[in-house]
Amino acid sequence: MAEYWSVEVNNDLRPSYYDKFRCLAADCRFSCCKGWNISFSKKDYLSMKRQTGSEELSQILSRGVRRIRTGSREGAHYGEFDMRGGVCPLLDGDGLCLLQKECGHGALPDVCKTFPRRCVPLASGYLERSLTPACEGVLQLLWEQPEGITFLSDPLPKQERKQVIERDTDALTPYFPAIREFCIDLLQDRRFSLPQRIFLMGTALNDLAEGEGDLARWLVKAHALPETPGCGELLEQTGQALALFLGNNIRILLQLRGNDSALNQVQQDVIGALHLKIDTADGGTTIPFEPYLEARKRFEDTFGKDFYFMENLMVSLFHYLALPRTKSREELWKSYVSFCNLYAFYRFMAVMSCREDAPGDKEELFRVLILPSRNLIHNNLRQTSLRDELFQNDSSTLAHMAILLGG
């Protein structure tokens, strides 16, 4: 029988770079005011409709802020900006928000005030503050942490303290803080390559997913796992494995549709560089390995085989998405599979920043990571759909995760 479990949230938890974040504003190459739908609550909708300012601002608010007439109109999806041309109507020629310039930061809807921040009370016992990797300013901060990510915590003001109540279906929730700490520590264990660390995590989590009932015993075993000889060995990467790795990531990239011309350009650049061959007879697609393998060599020659930035990116993402999910054993494994899928995609895109005729520098790396992130990390339905496809195709085992991790 499901039980309810509660925890007091009296402190925050945030990565050390969180307090350093500053919006790049007009200097940002990938404005968060472009390329995706921006929705907001009824409260924000009514607040913007009541704002007064210049005639230009009034006209923009009148025609550019609208109700969502179909689908959900609750919570954060009551209203939206009219993003014709993929650009927020309030974005002025200087790359700044006209509403903020005339009425101040407080006039913005919550989504604009907070992005790229996320602040959520969790069963970890903390109010967790994090930053999405779908922002150039955040990636720059990750770039500036060569020693890895540390976390800070401070007591919350009394008025911000909360109680989190979770419905636990399989007695995992009370162990969420310990499971999470183990995972994040392992992700930063530089005795192993990043793919090996994620595989080790899966080896440990798989025991829980398959029914390990003694959580105290599991924790002892999990912490001892990295000391086991040969524990981080991945499956041998055959040609078939590489074909599965590339096919899965190309499929993800092509599914990231939107009205963002910049994202469309990333798709064209990456797909074009792979020199895919379409068989007109049966409609099948052949993926030549050479363009990817050559890009991978250039990537590792440029940034190093164990590139610290990729570690920081995945630790940041793990924290941002509040992984692993512990409401049930099934959800635990699904969240791990989803994380492996995301790592494989980020690895694929990072390598393709060094494709033939590409700059292969930090700026190109950021471009090919940020734009797809906005259509993947901030689209829960798409993330779930991509993950569920792996389960439906019997591709969600630990052995298959090794294939995703080995590219």
Salt bridges, closest charged atoms under 4 A:
ASP12 OD2 - ARG14 NH1 3.09
ASP12 OD2 - ARG129 NE 3.01
ASP19 OD2 - ARG14 NE 3.05
GLU80 OE2 - ARG66 NE 3.10
ASP82 OD1 - ARG66 NH1 3.35
ASP82 OD2 - ARG84 NE 2.91
ASP92 OD2 - LYS101 NZ 2.57
ASP94 OD2 - LYS101 NZ 3.96
ASP110 OD1 - LYS113 NZ 3.94
GLU128 OE2 - ARG180 NH1 2.65
GLU128 OE1 - HIS319 ND1 3.49
GLU136 OE2 - ARG29 NE 2.93
ASP154 OD2 - ARG14 NH2 2.86
GLU160 OE1 - ARG129 NH2 3.96
GLU166 OE1 - LYS327 NZ 3.81
ASP170 OD2 - ARG329 NE 2.59
ASP189 OD2 - ARG191 NH2 2.66
ASP207 OD2 - LYS221 NZ 3.22
GLU212 OE2 - ARG217 NH2 2.87
GLU227 OE2 - ARG191 NH1 3.06
ASP269 OD2 - ARG355 NH2 3.77
ASP269 OD2 - ARG367 NH2 2.72
GLU300 OE2 - ARG347 NH2 3.11
ASP301 OD2 - LYS297 NZ 2.83
GLU311 OE1 - ARG190 NE 2.80
GLU311 OE1 - ARG197 NH1 2.87
GLU330 OE2 - LYS334 NZ 3.43
GLU364 OE2 - ARG355 NH1 2.89
GLU364 OE1 - ARG367 NE 2.97
ASP388 OD1 - ARG387 NH2 2.82
GLU389 OE1 - ARG251 NH1 2.33
